Every structure is written in structure tokens, then in C-alpha cells.
Amino acid sequence: MVNLPDPARYGLHKLLVAAERGPRHVKYHKDVLQALALIEWHLERAPELLAQAWTDLASRGTGWEKRARASLKAAPTTLRDIVSQFEAMAG
């Protein structure tokens, strides 16, 4: 048996990982792009799962939410629409 992470939670986790690494880390932009790919998929197909994952993340403290939002600000301009949709959902 293989345990796989929940994709919605993993997408948000990638935002946290990116923030922890910082923008100078070689994998920073890759982490942000992977997070946005998973977020986009969930916004289109399973927004309720993404909303639940975000509620859980935000309930862990303001530091968690701040780090995730900081990574969202690093999104390329071509992906800002995904960020806007996510922020509208997340509140």
C-alpha cells in the first residue's frame, strides 16, 4: 500500500515550502508553479476540497496563512487569474 497526500492539501503545502525556502532558492519558483497547478485543478473541479484544505491551514495560525499568501504573490503575471480566483474563494 502507498500513502499519497491529498492533492488539495499538497498544493497548499507547496506554497508553505516555497515560503520557507525563500525566493533565492533554486526550487522556489517550481514550488509556486506546482502549487498553482494543483490549486487551478481544484478550483475547476473540486473547489469544496480546496476550501476545506484552506480552512484547515488558516486554522493553524496566522503564520501559516501569511506564508502561503506570500508565495501566491510570487505567481507569474500569466497566472494571476488563478491567484485571484483562489483569493476570492479563500477570503
Beta strands, then each sheet from edge to edge (+ up, - down):
end
